[in-house]
Amino acid sequence: MSWIRRNLSGIIALILLIAVASFVIYWRTSVEDKPGDYHVRKGNYRLEDGFYEEAIKEFNLALKKNPNHEEAYLGLAITYLQMKNYDEALKYFNKTIEIAPNMAVAYADRGILYDRMGKYELALKDYRRALELDPKLAKGPGWLWRFLHNIPKKPPTIKQRADYIEAQLKKPPEERILSVPEIDNKDNRLYKY
């Protein structure tokens, strides 16, 4: 009995360690809305931190668990877009939309891709479709998101960009200003679900 009393704090610490480890294992393996969600979350963290290769690895692990995981395809598309690998990004945006045709953010982000590629008519079409599916996208990011990402000034929304593109496309081609690289390259915000 005296041995137990002398080692009581160690025994309690061991029990707590086992309990925490069991919870973490349970959480990682069992608490997913659908197979692959854990890897999608990890991929999103890697993507936000700029670790693109690691993000790709996580999104692909999610797809091994669930070949139709639309958020994993969206994550891959956004990652490739950030890497300026536009062909791969387009492939994965198209796959996302094929699997989830009502996912507004996929259209918004594919619109951003088309915009960066200079395919303004396609960008406008996707921006309008995204806003049709989810009118809240017209508001853009709120103050909390901007605060957390250290963005003091509210960036343009896809609605503002769509309206601008539409107005420019009505002008004669020689009068259009559809891209201003020093401004366009500053707005790297993409939409997530």
C-alpha positions as CSV (number, residue, x, y, z in Angstrom):
1,M,0.0,0.0,0.0
2,S,2.8,2.4,0.8
3,W,4.3,1.8,-2.7
4,I,1.0,3.1,-4.2
5,R,1.0,6.2,-2.0
6,R,4.6,7.1,-2.9
7,N,3.9,6.7,-6.7
8,L,0.3,8.0,-6.7
9,S,1.2,11.2,-8.7
10,G,3.1,9.1,-11.3
11,I,0.2,6.6,-11.6
12,I,-2.2,9.5,-12.1
13,A,0.1,11.1,-14.7
14,L,0.3,7.8,-16.5
15,I,-3.4,7.3,-16.5
16,L,-3.9,10.8,-17.8
17,L,-1.3,10.3,-20.5
18,I,-3.0,7.1,-21.7
19,A,-6.4,8.8,-21.7
20,V,-5.1,11.7,-23.8
21,A,-3.4,9.4,-26.2
22,S,-6.5,7.3,-26.5
23,F,-8.6,10.4,-27.2
24,V,-6.2,11.6,-29.9
25,I,-6.2,8.3,-31.6
26,Y,-9.9,8.0,-31.4
27,W,-10.4,11.6,-32.7
28,R,-8.0,11.1,-35.6
29,T,-9.5,7.8,-36.7
30,S,-13.1,7.9,-35.8
31,V,-14.4,11.4,-35.7
32,E,-14.7,12.3,-39.3
33,D,-17.9,13.4,-41.0
34,K,-16.7,11.4,-43.9
35,P,-13.5,9.4,-44.6
36,G,-10.6,11.7,-45.5
37,D,-11.8,14.8,-43.5
38,Y,-8.8,14.6,-41.1
39,H,-6.3,14.7,-44.0
40,V,-8.3,17.6,-45.7
41,R,-8.0,19.6,-42.4
42,K,-4.3,18.9,-42.3
43,G,-3.9,19.8,-45.9
44,N,-5.8,23.1,-45.3
45,Y,-3.4,24.0,-42.5
46,R,-0.4,23.2,-44.7
47,L,-1.9,25.2,-47.5
48,E,-2.5,28.2,-45.3
49,D,1.1,28.0,-44.0
50,G,2.5,27.9,-47.6
51,F,3.7,24.3,-47.4
52,Y,2.3,23.3,-50.7
53,E,4.0,19.9,-51.2
54,E,2.8,18.8,-47.8
55,A,-0.7,20.1,-48.5
56,I,-0.8,18.1,-51.8
57,K,0.3,15.0,-49.9
58,E,-2.5,15.4,-47.3
59,F,-5.1,16.0,-49.9
60,N,-4.0,12.9,-51.8
61,L,-4.2,10.9,-48.6
62,A,-7.8,12.1,-48.2
63,L,-8.5,10.9,-51.8
64,K,-7.1,7.5,-51.0
65,K,-9.6,7.2,-48.2
66,N,-12.4,8.7,-50.2
67,P,-12.0,9.1,-54.0
68,N,-14.9,11.5,-54.2
69,H,-13.9,13.9,-51.5
70,E,-14.8,17.2,-53.1
71,E,-13.0,19.3,-50.4
72,A,-9.8,17.3,-51.1
73,Y,-10.1,18.1,-54.9
74,L,-10.8,21.8,-54.0
75,G,-7.7,21.8,-51.8
76,L,-5.6,20.4,-54.5
77,A,-6.9,23.0,-57.0
78,I,-6.2,25.9,-54.7
79,T,-2.8,24.6,-53.9
80,Y,-1.8,24.3,-57.5
81,L,-3.3,27.7,-58.2
82,Q,-1.1,29.2,-55.4
83,M,1.9,27.4,-57.0
84,K,0.9,29.0,-60.4
85,N,0.4,25.6,-61.9
86,Y,-2.7,26.6,-63.7
87,D,-3.3,23.5,-65.8
88,E,-3.3,21.2,-62.7
89,A,-5.4,23.8,-60.8
90,L,-8.0,23.8,-63.6
91,K,-8.1,20.0,-63.7
92,Y,-8.9,19.8,-60.0
93,F,-11.4,22.7,-60.1
94,N,-13.2,20.9,-62.9
95,K,-13.2,17.6,-60.9
96,T,-14.5,19.4,-57.8
97,I,-17.4,20.9,-59.8
98,E,-18.1,17.5,-61.5
99,I,-18.5,15.9,-58.0
100,A,-20.2,18.9,-56.3
101,P,-21.9,21.0,-59.0
102,N,-23.5,23.3,-56.4
103,M,-20.3,24.2,-54.5
104,A,-20.2,27.9,-54.9
105,V,-16.6,28.4,-53.7
106,A,-15.4,26.0,-56.4
107,Y,-16.9,28.3,-59.1
108,A,-15.5,31.4,-57.3
109,D,-12.0,30.0,-57.1
110,R,-12.1,28.7,-60.7
111,G,-13.2,32.2,-61.7
112,I,-10.1,33.5,-60.0
113,L,-8.0,31.0,-61.9
114,Y,-9.6,32.0,-65.2
115,D,-9.1,35.7,-64.3
116,R,-5.4,35.1,-63.7
117,M,-5.2,33.2,-67.0
118,G,-6.7,36.1,-68.8
119,K,-9.8,34.2,-69.7
120,Y,-12.2,37.0,-68.6
121,E,-15.4,35.7,-70.1
122,L,-15.0,32.4,-68.4
123,A,-14.1,34.1,-65.1
124,L,-17.2,36.3,-65.3
125,K,-19.4,33.3,-66.0
126,D,-17.9,31.4,-62.9
127,Y,-18.1,34.5,-60.7
128,R,-21.8,34.9,-61.6
129,R,-22.5,31.2,-61.0
130,A,-20.8,31.3,-57.6
131,L,-22.9,34.3,-56.6
132,E,-26.1,32.6,-57.9
133,L,-25.3,29.5,-55.7
134,D,-24.3,31.5,-52.6
135,P,-25.2,35.2,-52.6
136,K,-23.2,35.6,-49.3
137,L,-20.0,35.4,-51.3
138,A,-20.8,38.9,-52.5
139,K,-19.9,40.3,-49.0
140,G,-16.3,39.1,-49.1
141,P,-14.3,38.4,-46.0
142,G,-15.5,39.8,-42.7
143,W,-13.4,41.8,-40.2
144,L,-12.6,38.7,-38.1
145,W,-11.1,36.8,-41.1
146,R,-9.1,40.0,-42.1
147,F,-7.9,40.4,-38.6
148,L,-6.7,36.8,-38.3
149,H,-4.9,37.1,-41.6
150,N,-3.5,40.5,-40.9
151,I,-5.3,42.2,-43.8
152,P,-6.4,45.7,-42.7
153,K,-8.1,46.8,-45.9
154,K,-11.1,44.9,-47.2
155,P,-10.0,43.2,-50.6
156,P,-12.4,43.4,-53.6
157,T,-15.1,40.8,-53.6
158,I,-15.9,38.5,-56.5
159,K,-19.1,40.5,-57.1
160,Q,-17.0,43.7,-57.5
161,R,-14.6,41.9,-59.8
162,A,-17.4,40.4,-61.9
163,D,-19.1,43.8,-62.2
164,Y,-15.7,45.4,-63.3
165,I,-15.0,42.6,-65.8
166,E,-18.5,43.0,-67.3
167,A,-18.1,46.7,-67.6
168,Q,-14.7,46.4,-69.3
169,L,-15.9,43.7,-71.7
170,K,-18.6,46.1,-73.0
171,K,-15.8,48.6,-74.1
172,P,-14.0,48.3,-77.3
173,P,-11.0,45.9,-76.9
174,E,-8.4,48.7,-77.2
175,E,-10.0,50.6,-74.3
176,R,-10.2,47.7,-71.9
177,I,-8.2,47.5,-68.7
178,L,-8.7,44.0,-67.4
179,S,-5.5,43.4,-65.6
180,V,-3.2,45.6,-63.5
181,P,-0.5,43.3,-62.3
182,E,0.7,45.4,-59.4
183,I,-2.8,45.4,-58.0
184,D,-3.9,41.9,-59.1
185,N,-0.9,40.2,-57.6
186,K,-1.7,41.7,-54.1
187,D,-5.0,39.9,-53.8
188,N,-4.2,36.3,-53.3
189,R,-7.3,35.5,-51.3
190,L,-9.1,32.4,-52.3
191,Y,-12.4,31.0,-51.0
192,K,-12.8,27.9,-48.9
193,Y,-16.0,26.1,-47.8
